[in-house]
Amino acid sequence: CLNVGCIPSKALLNASHHFHMAQHEFENHGVMVDNVSVDLPRMMASKDEIVTQLTGGIEMLFKKNKVDYVKGFGSLGGPNTVNVALTDGGNETVEAKNIIIATGSEVTPLPPVPV
C-alpha cells in the first residue's frame, strides 16, 4: 500500500484535485489563476517524495520497536518459517514465533487505460 497502490494513488489524486480546484473553484473565492497547467514529472516526483517519507517512517518505527523485516518475495516454508527471495538478490530463510505477511498490492488494469 505504501509503494504501489493506496498511497501513491491518493497522492496523485490529491494533486489532480488541486488542479481541478485551480481551474474551476479558486475564482469563487476571489483567487484568479490563468493558464493553469500540469507538470507531470513534478507531480510524479512529489508522489515519490511522499512515498519515501512514509516508508522511511515505517522503517524508523520498526527499528524503534525492534521489529525485523525482510524485503523480497516470500513463501511459507512451514508453521514458523518463511523462505524469501531477497529484493537485493539471494535467498534467506526466516524462522520466527510470529510472522506478519505484508503482501502489498498490484495495479488492476482498466481496459481503456494501459498501465
N, C-alpha and C positions, 0 to 999 in steps of 0.2 A: 504494500500500500504506500510505503514511503517513496520507493524508487520508481515504480511503474503503477499507474492506476490512480487511486484516490487523490493523493496529494498533488502530483503533477497536473492532473486534470483540473482540480479545483483552483490551482494557481493560474492556469491558463484561462479558465472560466472567469475568474475574478478580473484578470486583465481585460478580457473581452467585455465584461460588464462595464468597466471604467470607460472603455472606448465608446460603447453604446451610450452611456450617460453623457459623455462629452459631445456626442453627435446630436442627442435628442432631448436631454434634460437640463443641462447646465444653464441654457438660456432662460429657463423658467425661474432660475434663481438669480438672474442678473449677471451670469458669467457668460461672456461671449467668446467663443472659440471658433476660429476659422481654419479651414484646411486641416482638419484632424486626420491623421493617418496612423497606420500600424507599422511599427518597426519590428517585424517578426523575429529577426535574430536577437534583438534586445529583449523581446518578450520571452523567448526561449532561455536566454541567459538568466533572466530574473527567476524563471521557474527552476532552473538548475541551482541557483543560489539558495532558494527556499528548500529544495530537497537536500542540499549539502548541509544547511543549518540544522534541519530536523534529524537527519541521520547522525550527524555529529552529536546532537543532544542525546539521542538514544544510546550511542556508544559511550558517552560520558556517564549516563545513568547505569549502564551495565558495569562499567569499571567501579563506580562508586558503591554499587551493591554487590560487587564480587560475582557477577554473572559472566560465565564463559560463553562465548558464542563462536560459531564456525560459519564461514561464508562458503557456500557451494551448493551442490545438488546432492541430497541425501536419500538414503533408503533404509528402512528399518532392517537391522540385521538380527534382531532378537528382542526380547522384552525390555532390555536395558542397553541396547546397542544400536548405534546409527553408523552406517558406512557413508562417508562423504567424499564425493569427487570435488576437491577444492577449487574454488574460483581461480586461484593463482596457479593451479596445476598440482598434480599429485593427488594422493588419496589419504584419508585419515579415518580411523575407526574410533568412535567416541563411545565411552561407557559411562553411564550416569544413573543415579537413582530416579531422577526426574528429567524428562526430555520435553521441550516445547518445540513443536514443529510449526515454523512460520513459512507457509507455502508461497507467499507472495501472490501476484496476480498476473494475468495475461490479457492483453488487449483483445477484445472481441471485435472483429472487423464488421463494418456495416457495408453491404454490397455497393452503395454508390460512393463510399469513401475508402479508397485504398489506404492501408496502413503499412 
